[in-house]
Amino acid sequence: MNPHRRIPQGLFHSQRQFHFRRSLAGIAPTTSPPPTTTSSPPKRTKRRNVFSAITDSQPDLNDASGSGNAAEGRGADDIQNNPHPSLKVRILYRDEQEQTLRERVETLTSQIESLHKDQQERAEESRDMAKMLKRVEAELTLKKAAVLDFKACCGAPRCDDWYNLDKAAQALCTDLPSSDQDLQFIADLVSAAREEAGGINQMLQEKNEQLANLDGQLVSLRKDLQTVRSEKDELEAANGKLNNELGVEAVNLLKRETSFIAGMNMVQKQQKKHITQAEADSTHIAKLEEECSKLKEKLSKNVLSRSIQTQNITKLEEEKNRLLADKQMAEEKLHSKQEKIQSLQRSKEELEKKIEKLTKNQAAVDESRQLQEFQITNIQSDRDSLAQRLENNKVEISKLQALLESKGEEILQLSNRVEDLNDETQVEMNNEVERLKEQHKEAVEECTELKNSRAALKADQKLDVC
């Protein structure tokens, strides 16, 4: 009998593959491997070993140790709940960016509220100063009107009104400022009130400009926040679509794997007579194990690819444990089925055809993996474009800062112009005070002349009486 003839898998090979995949996944073996005198694997198991090494060597990205234990206990139904790793990173980045923008918006809102309160306080102070300035100007107007009335009265006096005229002159002299210091004090008070009002108006203008700038920044930040939210929604939609595609592919792989295992179990039950050839094929098993170890080392470098397929390991291992128990029960019944070997040989050929068909399906799976890598490349290009947009936003911010500095220079020029206008107003007030002083002197001289003329008239009247 040819020891290199292709024969189906036996119990020994299935158990060794089971423990081999558990060791790749970082799971300690629970049972010792059976003796080497049970069965020998066929040559076509090389493709099977490659697929197992690929699926079992992928770590779980959610597990920090990279062992893949986090996927244990979950089936193909949970694949859609786990987003793609690159999309997950982008979504987390967008969440952090959205939180940062919200914090900046809250900070600017609080600053605007404080500036509004300060503006209200300044406006109240300005209103108080305007009221005081109006009151002082009203008092000066009254003083000027009293002087004019006195001059009008002194223009054409009557003889019987000299006594009343004297009383009015005395009252007017007491109401007028008694000295130059009082006039200077009133002028200084008016100028100080006007200066303070001008300073308050300038401060209010600056606060209004700051509020306008902060409002503009707030609007731009809200636009950025809306853009980030829309991009996040697009990423989540792409993530859901990709997860749906990967979930369908994983379910199809699981179905093909289950049908393949069921067919191999049927062949193993029917090929009990070939157990004695395990010793002759032990060297072949060793070679296959060496090839599997080499494939493990080679495929461990591609950890980031096919990460979602690791979720099928736990379900396959549980299915294989159950099938191993069924195999042990079926081996006891194989002694009574030796006469059905010929019919089982035909079924064996049919299964070989199915295996070839599964090999073709494996090529389709590789094409889908290339498509996934292409999608990952597109996602990375999107990330680079977003980084470029961020740099462009930084350049625009620097331009806005330069514009703000230029506006600050214009505000400084306007403040200098306001100071010049205040100086001109002060000069006009000083001229007005000098004119009032002169009018006061003239009024005093006229009062003195009136007193002298009255005394002369009284002396003439006394002489007439005598």
RAQUI-V490044 format. One record per residue. N is the residue number from 1. SS is DSSP state (a for helix, b for strand, c for the rest). OMEGA is omega as a letter, one per 20 degrees, with the letter a starting at -180 (none if undefined). Layout:
N|SS|OMEGA ; N|SS|OMEGA
This chain:
1|c|a ; 2|c|a ; 3|c|a ; 4|c|r ; 5|c|a ; 6|c|a ; 7|c|a ; 8|c|r ; 9|c|r ; 10|c|a ; 11|a|a ; 12|a|a ; 13|a|a ; 14|a|r ; 15|a|r ; 16|a|r ; 17|a|r ; 18|a|a ; 19|a|r ; 20|a|r ; 21|a|r ; 22|a|r ; 23|a|r ; 24|a|r ; 25|c|r ; 26|c|a ; 27|c|a ; 28|c|r ; 29|c|a ; 30|c|a ; 31|c|r ; 32|c|a ; 33|c|a ; 34|c|r ; 35|c|a ; 36|c|a ; 37|c|a ; 38|c|a ; 39|c|r ; 40|c|a ; 41|c|r ; 42|c|a ; 43|c|a ; 44|c|r ; 45|a|r ; 46|a|r ; 47|a|r ; 48|a|a ; 49|a|r ; 50|a|r ; 51|a|r ; 52|a|r ; 53|a|r ; 54|a|a ; 55|a|a ; 56|a|a ; 57|c|a ; 58|c|r ; 59|c|r ; 60|c|a ; 61|c|r ; 62|c|a ; 63|c|a ; 64|c|a ; 65|c|a ; 66|c|a ; 67|c|r ; 68|c|a ; 69|a|a ; 70|a|r ; 71|a|a ; 72|c|r ; 73|c|r ; 74|c|a ; 75|c|a ; 76|a|a ; 77|a|a ; 78|a|a ; 79|a|a ; 80|a|a ; 81|a|a ; 82|c|a ; 83|c|r ; 84|c|a ; 85|a|a ; 86|a|r ; 87|a|r ; 88|a|r ; 89|a|a ; 90|a|r ; 91|a|r ; 92|a|r ; 93|a|r ; 94|a|r ; 95|a|r ; 96|a|r ; 97|a|r ; 98|a|r ; 99|a|r ; 100|a|r ; 101|a|r ; 102|a|r ; 103|a|r ; 104|a|r ; 105|a|r ; 106|a|r ; 107|a|r ; 108|a|r ; 109|a|r ; 110|a|r ; 111|a|r ; 112|a|r ; 113|a|r ; 114|a|r ; 115|a|r ; 116|a|r ; 117|a|r ; 118|a|r ; 119|a|r ; 120|a|r ; 121|a|r ; 122|a|r ; 123|a|r ; 124|a|r ; 125|a|r ; 126|a|r ; 127|a|r ; 128|a|r ; 129|a|r ; 130|a|r ; 131|a|a ; 132|a|r ; 133|a|r ; 134|a|r ; 135|a|r ; 136|a|r ; 137|a|r ; 138|a|r ; 139|a|r ; 140|a|r ; 141|a|r ; 142|a|r ; 143|a|r ; 144|a|r ; 145|a|r ; 146|a|r ; 147|a|r ; 148|a|r ; 149|a|r ; 150|a|r ; 151|a|r ; 152|a|r ; 153|a|a ; 154|a|a ; 155|a|a ; 156|c|a ; 157|c|r ; 158|c|a ; 159|a|a ; 160|a|a ; 161|a|a ; 162|a|a ; 163|a|r ; 164|a|r ; 165|a|r ; 166|a|r ; 167|a|a ; 168|a|r ; 169|a|r ; 170|a|r ; 171|a|a ; 172|a|r ; 173|a|r ; 174|a|r ; 175|a|r ; 176|c|r ; 177|c|a ; 178|c|a ; 179|c|r ; 180|a|a ; 181|a|r ; 182|a|r ; 183|a|r ; 184|a|r ; 185|a|r ; 186|a|r ; 187|a|r ; 188|a|r ; 189|a|r ; 190|a|a ; 191|a|r ; 192|a|r ; 193|a|r ; 194|a|r ; 195|a|r ; 196|a|r ; 197|a|r ; 198|a|r ; 199|a|r ; 200|a|r ; 201|a|r ; 202|a|r ; 203|a|r ; 204|a|r ; 205|a|r ; 206|a|r ; 207|a|r ; 208|a|r ; 209|a|r ; 210|a|r ; 211|a|r ; 212|a|r ; 213|a|r ; 214|a|r ; 215|a|r ; 216|a|r ; 217|a|r ; 218|a|r ; 219|a|r ; 220|a|r ; 221|a|r ; 222|a|r ; 223|a|r ; 224|a|r ; 225|a|r ; 226|a|r ; 227|a|r ; 228|a|r ; 229|a|r ; 230|a|r ; 231|a|r ; 232|a|r ; 233|a|r ; 234|a|r ; 235|a|r ; 236|a|r ; 237|a|r ; 238|a|r ; 239|a|r ; 240|a|r ; 241|a|r ; 242|a|r ; 243|a|r ; 244|a|r ; 245|a|a ; 246|a|r ; 247|a|r ; 248|a|a ; 249|a|r ; 250|a|r ; 251|a|r ; 252|a|r ; 253|a|a ; 254|a|r ; 255|a|r ; 256|a|r ; 257|a|a ; 258|a|r ; 259|a|r ; 260|a|r ; 261|a|r ; 262|a|r ; 263|a|r ; 264|a|r ; 265|a|r ; 266|a|r ; 267|a|a ; 268|a|r ; 269|a|a ; 270|a|a ; 271|c|a ; 272|a|a ; 273|a|a ; 274|a|a ; 275|a|a ; 276|a|a ; 277|a|a ; 278|a|a ; 279|c|a ; 280|c|a ; 281|c|a ; 282|a|r ; 283|a|r ; 284|a|r ; 285|a|r ; 286|a|r ; 287|a|r ; 288|a|r ; 289|a|r ; 290|a|r ; 291|a|r ; 292|a|r ; 293|a|r ; 294|a|r ; 295|a|r ; 296|a|r ; 297|a|a ; 298|a|a ; 299|a|r ; 300|c|r ; 301|c|a ; 302|c|a ; 303|c|a ; 304|c|r ; 305|c|r ; 306|c|a ; 307|c|a ; 308|a|a ; 309|a|r ; 310|a|a ; 311|a|r ; 312|a|a ; 313|a|a ; 314|a|a ; 315|a|r ; 316|a|a ; 317|a|r ; 318|a|r ; 319|a|a ; 320|a|r ; 321|a|r ; 322|a|r ; 323|a|r ; 324|a|r ; 325|a|r ; 326|a|r ; 327|a|r ; 328|a|r ; 329|a|a ; 330|a|a ; 331|a|r ; 332|c|a ; 333|c|a ; 334|a|a ; 335|a|a ; 336|a|a ; 337|a|a ; 338|a|a ; 339|a|a ; 340|a|a ; 341|a|a ; 342|a|r ; 343|a|r ; 344|a|r ; 345|a|r ; 346|a|r ; 347|a|r ; 348|a|r ; 349|a|r ; 350|a|r ; 351|a|r ; 352|a|r ; 353|a|r ; 354|a|r ; 355|a|r ; 356|a|r ; 357|a|r ; 358|a|r ; 359|a|r ; 360|a|r ; 361|a|r ; 362|a|r ; 363|a|r ; 364|a|r ; 365|a|r ; 366|a|r ; 367|a|r ; 368|a|r ; 369|a|r ; 370|a|r ; 371|a|r ; 372|a|r ; 373|a|r ; 374|a|r ; 375|a|r ; 376|a|r ; 377|a|r ; 378|a|r ; 379|a|r ; 380|a|r ; 381|a|r ; 382|a|r ; 383|a|r ; 384|a|r ; 385|a|r ; 386|a|r ; 387|a|r ; 388|a|r ; 389|a|r ; 390|a|r ; 391|a|r ; 392|a|r ; 393|a|r ; 394|a|r ; 395|a|r ; 396|a|r ; 397|a|r ; 398|a|r ; 399|a|r ; 400|a|r ; 401|a|r ; 402|a|r ; 403|a|r ; 404|a|r ; 405|a|r ; 406|a|r ; 407|a|r ; 408|a|r ; 409|a|r ; 410|a|r ; 411|a|r ; 412|a|r ; 413|a|r ; 414|a|r ; 415|a|r ; 416|a|r ; 417|a|r ; 418|a|r ; 419|a|r ; 420|a|r ; 421|a|r ; 422|a|r ; 423|a|r ; 424|a|r ; 425|a|r ; 426|a|r ; 427|a|r ; 428|a|r ; 429|a|r ; 430|a|r ; 431|a|r ; 432|a|r ; 433|a|r ; 434|a|r ; 435|a|r ; 436|a|r ; 437|a|a ; 438|a|r ; 439|a|r ; 440|a|r ; 441|a|r ; 442|a|a ; 443|a|r ; 444|a|r ; 445|a|r ; 446|a|r ; 447|a|r ; 448|a|r ; 449|a|r ; 450|a|r ; 451|a|r ; 452|a|r ; 453|a|r ; 454|a|r ; 455|a|r ; 456|a|r ; 457|a|r ; 458|a|r ; 459|a|r ; 460|a|r ; 461|a|r ; 462|a|r ; 463|a|r ; 464|a|a ; 465|a|a ; 466|c|none
